[in-house]
Amino acid sequence: MGKYEEITKARQILELYEFATLKDIKTKYKELLKEWHPDLCKENEEICKEKTIEIINAFKTIMDYCENYKFSFSKEEIEKYISADEFWWKRFGNDPIWGNYNDNEKD
């Protein structure tokens, strides 16, 4: 199995979308462990143990990828994630019709 397939399988086990924040990953991991931990699970104990091990291994795979992934701090990459307000301001600024004409000038 290639790296992409390994990460995709781990992502699916953790029920993550193709895009996730580190917070999303950790939150989902904790939720799934609460659901499947053998001390809390209402299913067959053996199934719960297997599922818990699967979740832990998937989390380790995803975290290993995240720890070794190179993040881009380029302007182009960062601007992909600006807020709707910031986008609108950059686009229309103080335009009297479309912009925030009465707001204070923003950077």
Residue frames as a rotation matrix with the C-alpha (Angstrom) as fourth column:
MET 1
0.588 0.809 0.000 0.00
0.809 -0.588 0.000 0.00
0.000 0.000 -1.000 0.00
GLY 2
-0.242 -0.663 0.708 1.36
0.638 -0.659 -0.399 3.42
0.731 0.355 0.582 -0.97
LYS 3
-0.902 -0.198 -0.384 1.57
0.425 -0.561 -0.710 6.44
-0.075 -0.804 0.591 1.33
TYR 4
-0.735 0.676 0.061 -1.53
-0.608 -0.695 0.383 8.09
0.301 0.245 0.922 -0.19
GLU 5
-0.012 0.749 -0.662 -3.60
-0.134 0.655 0.744 4.93
0.991 0.097 0.093 0.26
GLU 6
-0.428 -0.247 -0.869 -2.32
0.762 0.418 -0.494 4.51
0.485 -0.874 0.009 3.83
ILE 7
-0.984 0.048 -0.171 -3.27
0.050 -0.849 -0.526 8.09
-0.171 -0.526 0.833 4.76
THR 8
-0.500 0.853 -0.150 -6.62
-0.649 -0.255 0.717 7.83
0.573 0.456 0.681 2.97
LYS 9
-0.060 0.445 -0.893 -7.48
0.337 0.851 0.402 4.67
0.940 -0.277 -0.201 4.89
ALA 10
-0.669 -0.256 -0.698 -6.48
0.738 -0.122 -0.663 6.32
0.085 -0.959 0.271 8.18
ARG 11
-0.935 0.353 0.026 -8.55
-0.352 -0.935 0.030 9.41
0.035 0.019 0.999 7.29
GLN 12
-0.223 0.894 -0.389 -11.57
-0.427 0.269 0.863 7.23
0.876 0.359 0.322 6.59
ILE 13
-0.237 0.078 -0.968 -11.17
0.711 0.694 -0.118 5.33
0.662 -0.716 -0.220 9.86
LEU 14
-0.772 -0.117 -0.624 -11.14
0.560 -0.589 -0.582 8.68
-0.299 -0.800 0.520 11.69
GLU 15
0.182 0.940 0.287 -14.13
0.966 -0.117 -0.231 9.81
-0.183 0.320 -0.930 9.60
LEU 16
-0.178 -0.360 -0.916 -12.30
0.190 -0.926 0.327 12.92
-0.966 -0.115 0.233 8.38
TYR 17
0.916 0.400 -0.024 -12.98
0.097 -0.280 -0.955 14.90
-0.389 0.873 -0.295 5.23
GLU 18
0.505 -0.759 0.411 -10.18
0.783 0.202 -0.588 15.52
0.363 0.619 0.696 2.72
PHE 19
-0.263 -0.543 0.798 -9.49
0.005 -0.827 -0.562 18.86
0.965 -0.144 0.220 4.42
ALA 20
0.719 0.451 -0.529 -9.19
0.517 0.161 0.840 18.95
0.464 -0.878 -0.117 8.20
THR 21
0.358 -0.590 0.723 -7.50
-0.644 -0.717 -0.266 21.11
0.676 -0.371 -0.637 10.78
LEU 22
-0.673 -0.645 -0.363 -5.32
-0.103 0.568 -0.817 19.68
0.733 -0.512 -0.448 13.51
LYS 23
-0.705 0.504 0.499 -8.15
-0.660 -0.208 -0.721 20.53
-0.260 -0.838 0.480 15.91
ASP 24
0.317 0.842 -0.437 -10.61
-0.937 0.349 -0.008 18.54
0.146 0.412 0.899 13.75
ILE 25
-0.021 -0.431 -0.902 -8.28
-0.311 0.860 -0.404 15.54
0.950 0.272 -0.152 13.78
LYS 26
-0.914 -0.405 0.014 -7.79
-0.115 0.227 -0.967 15.55
0.388 -0.886 -0.254 17.55
THR 27
-0.424 0.841 0.336 -11.49
-0.859 -0.256 -0.443 16.15
-0.287 -0.477 0.831 18.24
LYS 28
0.406 0.595 -0.694 -12.59
-0.808 0.589 0.032 13.28
0.427 0.547 0.720 16.01
TYR 29
-0.374 -0.655 -0.657 -9.95
-0.153 0.742 -0.653 10.98
0.915 -0.143 -0.378 17.52
LYS 30
-0.944 0.015 0.330 -11.21
-0.331 -0.040 -0.943 11.68
-0.001 -0.999 0.043 21.05
GLU 31
-0.054 0.998 -0.010 -14.85
-0.980 -0.055 -0.193 11.23
-0.193 -0.001 0.981 20.02
LEU 32
0.345 0.162 -0.925 -14.15
-0.586 0.807 -0.077 7.88
0.733 0.569 0.373 18.40
LEU 33
-0.687 -0.631 -0.359 -12.10
-0.080 0.558 -0.826 6.64
0.722 -0.539 -0.434 21.35
LYS 34
-0.698 0.516 0.496 -14.95
-0.657 -0.188 -0.730 7.52
-0.283 -0.835 0.471 23.71
GLU 35
0.281 0.879 -0.385 -17.33
-0.960 0.265 -0.094 5.60
0.020 0.396 0.918 21.47
TRP 36
0.583 -0.064 -0.810 -15.17
-0.360 0.874 -0.328 2.49
0.728 0.483 0.487 21.00
HIS 37
-0.439 -0.783 0.440 -13.06
-0.779 0.088 -0.621 2.24
0.448 -0.615 -0.649 24.17
PRO 38
-0.473 0.232 -0.850 -13.58
0.142 0.972 0.187 -1.25
0.870 -0.033 -0.493 25.64
ASP 39
-0.875 0.131 -0.465 -14.55
0.471 0.012 -0.882 0.19
-0.110 -0.991 -0.072 29.05
LEU 40
-0.594 0.646 -0.479 -17.30
-0.367 -0.748 -0.554 2.35
-0.716 -0.153 0.681 27.51
CYS 41
-0.706 0.246 -0.664 -18.37
-0.656 0.126 0.744 0.44
0.266 0.961 0.073 24.40
LYS 42
-0.013 0.819 0.573 -21.68
-0.794 0.340 -0.503 -1.41
-0.607 -0.462 0.646 24.37
GLU 43
0.521 0.100 -0.848 -20.63
-0.736 0.555 -0.387 -3.80
0.432 0.826 0.363 21.58
ASN 44
0.901 -0.308 -0.307 -18.73
0.358 0.926 0.123 -7.06
0.246 -0.221 0.944 21.91
GLU 45
0.751 -0.627 -0.207 -15.55
-0.122 -0.439 0.890 -6.40
-0.649 -0.643 -0.406 23.93
GLU 46
-0.052 -0.805 0.592 -13.29
0.633 0.431 0.643 -7.98
-0.772 0.408 0.487 21.30
ILE 47
0.288 0.244 0.926 -14.77
0.914 -0.360 -0.189 -5.80
0.287 0.900 -0.327 18.53
CYS 48
0.994 0.106 0.020 -14.29
0.091 -0.924 0.372 -2.72
0.058 -0.368 -0.928 20.73
LYS 49
0.406 -0.913 -0.030 -10.64
0.112 0.017 0.994 -3.60
-0.907 -0.407 0.110 21.37
GLU 50
-0.147 -0.444 0.884 -9.97
0.909 0.291 0.298 -4.11
-0.390 0.847 0.361 17.65
LYS 51
0.558 0.452 0.696 -11.71
0.704 -0.701 -0.109 -0.86
0.439 0.551 -0.710 16.73
THR 52
0.936 -0.256 -0.240 -9.80
-0.012 -0.707 0.707 1.05
-0.351 -0.659 -0.665 19.42
ILE 53
0.033 -0.970 0.243 -6.47
0.399 0.236 0.886 -0.27
-0.916 0.067 0.395 18.12
GLU 54
-0.020 0.051 0.998 -7.52
0.999 -0.030 0.021 0.64
0.031 0.998 -0.051 14.56
ILE 55
0.876 0.403 0.264 -8.42
0.387 -0.915 0.111 4.20
0.287 0.005 -0.958 15.66
ILE 56
0.685 -0.684 -0.251 -5.14
-0.024 -0.366 0.930 4.66
-0.728 -0.631 -0.268 17.56
ASN 57
-0.186 -0.786 0.589 -3.08
0.660 0.344 0.668 3.42
-0.728 0.513 0.455 14.60
ALA 58
0.283 0.368 0.886 -4.99
0.913 -0.386 -0.131 5.64
0.294 0.846 -0.445 12.18
PHE 59
0.992 0.079 -0.100 -4.38
0.113 -0.905 0.411 8.64
-0.058 -0.419 -0.906 14.44
LYS 60
0.290 -0.956 -0.035 -0.65
0.159 0.013 0.987 7.85
-0.944 -0.292 0.156 14.60
THR 61
-0.157 -0.301 0.941 -0.52
0.946 0.229 0.231 7.63
-0.285 0.926 0.249 10.79
ILE 62
0.614 0.475 0.630 -2.27
0.647 -0.760 -0.057 10.98
0.452 0.443 -0.774 10.34
MET 63
0.936 -0.280 -0.213 -0.18
-0.042 -0.690 0.723 12.69
-0.349 -0.668 -0.658 13.04
ASP 64
0.045 -0.952 0.303 3.04
0.530 0.280 0.801 11.33
-0.847 0.124 0.517 11.53
TYR 65
0.011 0.046 0.999 2.00
0.978 -0.210 -0.001 12.82
0.210 0.977 -0.048 8.20
CYS 66
0.866 0.410 0.286 1.12
0.347 -0.905 0.246 16.16
0.360 -0.114 -0.926 9.83
GLU 67
0.731 -0.635 -0.250 4.39
0.081 -0.283 0.956 16.32
-0.678 -0.719 -0.156 11.76
ASN 68
-0.266 -0.893 0.362 6.43
0.504 0.191 0.842 15.77
-0.821 0.407 0.400 8.60
TYR 69
0.388 0.508 0.769 4.30
0.921 -0.244 -0.304 17.88
0.033 0.826 -0.562 6.23
LYS 70
-0.754 -0.637 -0.161 5.82
0.628 -0.771 0.108 21.15
-0.193 -0.020 0.981 5.08
PHE 71
0.323 0.895 -0.309 3.40
0.772 -0.438 -0.461 24.01
-0.547 -0.090 -0.832 5.56
SER 72
-0.322 -0.346 0.881 3.34
0.826 -0.557 0.083 26.86
0.462 0.755 0.466 3.09
PHE 73
0.018 0.265 -0.964 3.37
0.704 -0.688 -0.176 30.38
-0.710 -0.675 -0.199 4.46
SER 74
-0.843 -0.303 0.445 3.25
0.538 -0.492 0.684 31.96
0.012 0.816 0.578 1.01
LYS 75
-0.762 0.565 -0.316 0.86
-0.461 -0.816 -0.348 34.83
-0.455 -0.120 0.882 0.40
GLU 76
-0.470 0.587 -0.659 -1.08
-0.690 0.221 0.689 32.78
0.551 0.778 0.301 -2.16
GLU 77
-0.530 0.234 -0.815 -1.63
0.387 0.922 0.012 29.90
0.754 -0.309 -0.580 0.25
ILE 78
-0.844 0.181 -0.505 -2.58
0.449 -0.278 -0.849 32.08
-0.294 -0.944 0.153 3.21
GLU 79
-0.740 0.569 -0.360 -5.03
-0.616 -0.788 0.022 34.12
-0.271 0.238 0.933 1.14
LYS 80
-0.626 0.538 -0.565 -6.95
-0.073 0.680 0.729 30.92
0.777 0.497 -0.387 0.33
TYR 81
-0.289 0.444 -0.848 -8.20
0.847 0.531 -0.011 31.02
0.446 -0.722 -0.529 3.92
ILE 82
-0.987 -0.037 0.159 -9.14
-0.028 -0.921 -0.389 34.67
0.160 -0.389 0.907 4.47
SER 83
-0.512 0.850 -0.126 -12.51
0.451 0.141 -0.881 35.47
-0.731 -0.508 -0.455 5.99
ALA 84
0.056 0.657 0.752 -15.47
0.995 -0.098 0.011 36.60
0.081 0.747 -0.660 3.90
ASP 85
0.843 0.247 -0.477 -15.20
0.363 -0.917 0.166 40.07
-0.397 -0.313 -0.863 5.47
GLU 86
-0.004 -0.935 -0.353 -11.52
-0.044 -0.353 0.935 40.38
-0.999 0.019 -0.040 4.56
PHE 87
-0.516 -0.105 0.850 -12.23
0.780 0.353 0.517 39.17
-0.354 0.930 -0.100 1.03
TRP 88
0.492 0.804 0.333 -15.01
0.869 -0.479 -0.127 41.75
0.057 0.352 -0.934 0.62
TRP 89
0.704 -0.286 -0.650 -12.80
0.093 -0.870 0.484 44.51
-0.704 -0.402 -0.585 2.00
LYS 90
-0.394 -0.914 0.101 -9.93
0.184 0.030 0.983 43.64
-0.901 0.406 0.156 -0.37
ARG 91
-0.417 0.296 0.859 -12.34
0.899 0.275 0.341 43.54
-0.136 0.915 -0.381 -3.27
PHE 92
0.282 0.722 0.632 -14.44
0.769 -0.564 0.301 46.64
0.574 0.401 -0.714 -2.61
GLY 93
-0.695 -0.690 -0.202 -12.76
0.664 -0.508 -0.548 48.63
0.276 -0.515 0.812 0.18
ASN 94
-0.590 0.433 -0.682 -14.45
0.287 -0.677 -0.678 51.99
-0.755 -0.595 0.275 0.73
ASP 95
-0.887 0.346 0.305 -16.47
0.271 -0.145 0.952 51.88
0.374 0.927 0.034 -2.47
PRO 96
-0.788 0.580 0.205 -19.63
-0.595 -0.632 -0.496 53.93
-0.158 -0.513 0.844 -1.73
ILE 97
0.139 0.889 -0.437 -21.94
-0.907 0.291 0.305 51.31
0.398 0.353 0.846 -3.26
TRP 98
0.536 0.058 -0.842 -20.32
-0.094 0.996 0.009 47.94
0.839 0.074 0.539 -2.48
GLY 99
-0.409 -0.863 -0.297 -17.79
0.253 0.205 -0.945 48.65
0.877 -0.461 0.135 0.24
ASN 100
0.155 0.339 -0.928 -17.98
0.984 0.027 0.174 49.43
0.084 -0.940 -0.330 3.92
TYR 101
0.057 -0.131 0.990 -18.32
0.482 -0.865 -0.143 53.11
0.874 0.485 0.014 3.20
ASN 102
0.625 0.290 0.725 -19.06
-0.390 -0.689 0.611 54.16
0.677 -0.664 -0.317 6.79
ASP 103
0.878 -0.351 -0.326 -16.60
0.479 0.634 0.607 51.80
-0.006 -0.689 0.725 8.48
ASN 104
0.558 -0.792 -0.249 -13.15
-0.483 -0.554 0.678 52.87
-0.675 -0.259 -0.691 9.58
GLU 105
0.492 -0.451 -0.744 -10.45
-0.769 0.176 -0.615 52.19
0.408 0.875 -0.260 7.04
LYS 106
0.876 -0.199 0.438 -8.96
-0.081 0.836 0.542 48.71
-0.475 -0.511 0.717 7.41
ASP 107
-0.082 -0.985 -0.155 -5.43
-0.663 -0.062 0.746 47.51
-0.744 0.164 -0.648 6.69
